[in-house]
């Protein structure tokens, strides 16, 4: 991973680009869901990385890694680095101490469970999500302004240790949003991700896709 001075330079030069929705087009996060978990606390992986952005929540950082092809490990900053999110483009076999936490997309291996237990994290099961919407397709009329208002119910989360948990909108727009369809396109897709995390830093996210299409009769 880059030295701290390099990170500060990157953060200063990229500040205008660090918006939630800028990290990837919605079409790059298709799927049904994913898990991630904290692998190391106050560490970073030694090797090549890539700045994904500055995000208000860890869940958004996880979604950014999921959306970035080839991202398996990511780090999320603490303290003065809070909110800074990097994709670790290496195998994360060597670590250095710094105010970032290391996370991995997927579920822990036996060796990773042992490593987490040494940090006091003995629960390795992610929360359960229910009520994640399926694909929603809406139809606009043939005139302007080419948009549709879409509504859905927020998914619910529960955990075997922590009980009921909140879900966080980590990518996309909230319910009752207007999704625009450019005039030159007959159909446009969008994606939404909700994430829940337990007290042992196990997370599960559900991903669903929707579309706005023109009414063929108009």
C-alpha positions as CSV (number, residue, x, y, z in Angstrom):
1,X,0.0,0.0,0.0
2,X,1.1,3.6,-0.6
3,X,2.8,5.6,2.1
4,X,0.7,8.0,4.1
5,X,2.1,11.0,2.3
6,X,1.1,9.5,-1.0
7,X,-2.4,9.0,0.3
8,X,-2.7,12.5,1.5
9,X,-1.7,13.8,-1.9
10,X,-4.2,11.5,-3.6
11,X,-7.0,12.6,-1.2
12,X,-6.2,16.3,-1.9
13,X,-6.2,15.9,-5.7
14,X,-9.2,13.7,-5.9
15,X,-11.5,15.5,-3.5
16,X,-13.8,16.9,-6.2
17,X,-14.4,13.3,-7.5
18,X,-15.3,11.6,-4.2
19,X,-19.1,11.4,-4.6
20,X,-21.1,8.3,-3.6
21,X,-22.5,7.7,-7.0
22,X,-19.3,8.2,-9.0
23,X,-17.4,5.1,-8.3
24,X,-19.1,2.9,-10.9
25,X,-22.1,2.8,-13.3
26,X,-25.1,1.0,-11.9
27,X,-24.8,-1.8,-14.5
28,X,-21.5,-3.0,-12.9
29,X,-23.2,-4.1,-9.7
30,X,-25.6,-6.7,-11.0
31,X,-26.2,-9.8,-8.9
32,X,-28.1,-11.1,-5.9
33,X,-25.8,-10.2,-3.1
34,X,-22.5,-10.6,-1.3
35,X,-20.9,-10.9,2.1
36,X,-17.9,-9.1,3.6
37,X,-16.1,-9.2,6.9
38,X,-13.3,-7.5,8.9
39,X,-10.0,-9.3,8.5
40,X,-7.6,-7.0,10.4
41,X,-8.0,-4.0,12.6
42,X,-5.8,-1.0,12.4
43,X,-3.8,-2.5,9.5
44,X,-3.3,-2.1,5.8
45,X,-2.2,-4.6,3.1
46,X,1.3,-4.0,1.7
47,X,1.1,-3.8,-2.1
48,X,-0.7,-2.0,-4.9
49,X,-4.0,-0.3,-4.1
50,X,-6.5,2.0,-5.8
51,X,-8.5,4.9,-4.2
52,X,-12.2,4.2,-4.5
53,X,-13.5,7.3,-2.9
54,X,-14.5,8.9,0.4
55,X,-17.7,7.5,1.8
56,X,-20.0,8.2,4.7
57,X,-20.3,4.6,5.7
58,X,-18.3,1.3,5.6
59,X,-21.2,-0.2,3.7
60,X,-20.7,2.2,0.8
61,X,-17.0,1.4,0.8
62,X,-17.9,-2.3,0.5
63,X,-20.3,-1.6,-2.3
64,X,-17.5,0.3,-4.1
65,X,-15.2,-2.7,-3.8
66,X,-17.9,-5.0,-5.0
67,X,-18.5,-2.8,-8.1
68,X,-14.8,-2.7,-8.9
69,X,-13.7,-5.6,-11.0
70,X,-11.0,-7.6,-9.3
71,X,-11.5,-6.1,-5.8
72,X,-11.5,-8.7,-3.1
73,X,-9.8,-6.8,-0.2
74,X,-10.5,-3.2,0.7
75,X,-9.6,-0.9,3.6
76,X,-11.7,1.8,5.3
77,X,-10.1,4.6,7.3
78,X,-10.3,5.5,10.9
79,X,-9.5,8.8,12.7
80,X,-8.0,11.3,10.3
81,X,-8.4,8.9,7.5
82,X,-12.1,8.3,8.3
83,X,-14.2,7.6,5.2
84,X,-11.3,7.0,2.9
85,X,-11.7,3.8,1.0
86,X,-9.1,1.8,-1.0
87,X,-9.3,-1.3,-3.1
88,X,-6.3,-3.6,-2.2
89,X,-5.1,-4.9,-5.6
90,X,-2.8,-7.5,-4.0
91,X,-3.2,-10.8,-2.1
92,X,-3.1,-9.1,1.4
93,X,-0.4,-11.5,2.7
94,X,1.7,-8.8,4.4
95,X,0.4,-6.0,6.6
96,X,1.5,-2.7,8.2
97,X,0.0,-0.9,11.1
98,X,-2.0,2.2,10.2
99,X,-5.4,3.7,11.0
100,X,-7.3,1.6,8.4
101,X,-9.3,-1.6,8.8
102,X,-8.9,-4.5,6.3
103,X,-12.0,-6.2,5.0
104,X,-12.5,-9.0,2.5
105,X,-15.5,-9.7,0.2
106,X,-16.7,-13.3,0.8
107,X,-16.8,-15.5,4.0
108,X,-13.9,-16.3,6.3
109,X,-11.7,-19.3,5.8
110,X,-10.7,-21.5,8.8
111,X,-7.4,-19.6,9.0
112,X,-9.2,-16.3,8.9
113,X,-11.6,-17.4,11.6
114,X,-8.6,-18.1,13.8
115,X,-7.1,-14.7,13.0
116,X,-10.4,-13.0,13.8
117,X,-10.8,-14.9,17.1
118,X,-7.4,-13.6,18.2
119,X,-9.0,-10.1,17.8
120,X,-12.0,-11.1,19.9
121,X,-14.3,-11.7,17.0
122,X,-15.7,-15.2,17.4
123,X,-19.0,-14.8,15.5
124,X,-18.3,-15.4,11.8
125,X,-21.8,-15.7,10.5
126,X,-23.2,-12.7,8.6
127,X,-26.7,-11.3,9.2
128,X,-29.8,-12.7,7.4
129,X,-31.6,-10.3,5.0
130,X,-35.2,-10.7,4.1
131,X,-37.6,-8.7,1.9
132,X,-34.9,-7.7,-0.6
133,X,-36.9,-6.6,-3.7
134,X,-36.6,-8.5,-6.9
135,X,-36.3,-6.8,-10.3
136,X,-38.7,-3.9,-10.7
137,X,-39.5,-2.7,-14.2
138,X,-41.5,0.5,-14.7
139,X,-42.8,2.0,-17.8
140,X,-42.7,5.7,-18.7
141,X,-45.0,7.3,-21.1
142,X,-43.7,8.3,-24.5
143,X,-43.4,12.0,-23.7
144,X,-41.2,14.2,-21.6
145,X,-39.6,14.0,-19.0
146,X,-38.9,10.3,-19.5
147,X,-38.9,9.2,-15.9
148,X,-40.8,6.9,-13.5
149,X,-41.3,7.1,-9.7
150,X,-40.4,3.7,-8.2
151,X,-41.3,2.6,-4.6
152,X,-40.3,-0.5,-2.6
153,X,-40.0,-1.7,1.0
154,X,-36.7,-1.6,2.7
155,X,-35.2,-5.0,3.5
156,X,-35.1,-6.3,7.0
157,X,-32.1,-7.9,8.8
158,X,-31.6,-10.2,11.7
159,X,-28.6,-11.8,13.3
160,X,-28.2,-14.9,15.5
161,X,-26.2,-13.0,18.1
162,X,-27.4,-9.4,17.8
163,X,-31.0,-9.9,16.9
164,X,-32.7,-7.3,14.7
165,X,-30.3,-5.0,12.8
166,X,-30.8,-1.9,10.7
167,X,-30.2,-2.1,6.9
168,X,-28.2,0.7,5.2
169,X,-28.7,1.9,1.6
170,X,-25.1,1.6,0.4
171,X,-25.6,2.2,-3.3
172,X,-28.3,3.7,-5.4
173,X,-31.4,5.8,-4.7
174,X,-34.0,5.5,-1.9
175,X,-37.7,4.4,-2.4
176,X,-40.0,6.9,-4.2
177,X,-37.0,8.1,-6.3
178,X,-37.5,9.2,-9.9
179,X,-35.4,7.2,-12.3
180,X,-34.8,8.9,-15.6
181,X,-34.7,7.3,-19.0
182,X,-32.6,9.3,-21.6
183,X,-34.8,10.2,-24.6
184,X,-32.5,8.4,-27.0
185,X,-32.7,5.0,-25.1
186,X,-35.7,2.7,-25.1
187,X,-34.7,1.2,-21.7
188,X,-32.2,2.1,-18.9
189,X,-31.2,-0.1,-15.9
190,X,-30.3,0.9,-12.4
191,X,-29.1,-1.0,-9.3
192,X,-29.7,-0.6,-5.5
193,X,-27.7,-2.2,-2.7
194,X,-28.7,-2.6,1.0
195,X,-26.3,-3.8,3.7
196,X,-26.5,-5.0,7.2
197,X,-23.6,-5.5,9.6
198,X,-23.4,-7.2,13.0
199,X,-21.2,-6.3,16.0
200,X,-18.5,-8.7,14.9
201,X,-18.1,-6.9,11.6
202,X,-19.8,-9.5,9.5
203,X,-21.9,-8.0,6.7
204,X,-24.4,-9.1,4.1
205,X,-25.6,-7.1,1.2
206,X,-28.5,-7.6,-1.2
207,X,-28.3,-6.3,-4.7
208,X,-31.3,-5.8,-7.0
209,X,-31.8,-4.3,-10.4
210,X,-34.6,-2.3,-11.9
211,X,-35.3,-0.7,-15.3
212,X,-37.3,2.2,-16.8
213,X,-38.6,1.4,-20.3
214,X,-40.7,3.4,-22.8
215,X,-44.3,2.4,-23.3
216,X,-44.2,0.6,-26.7
217,X,-47.7,1.8,-27.4
218,X,-46.8,5.5,-27.1
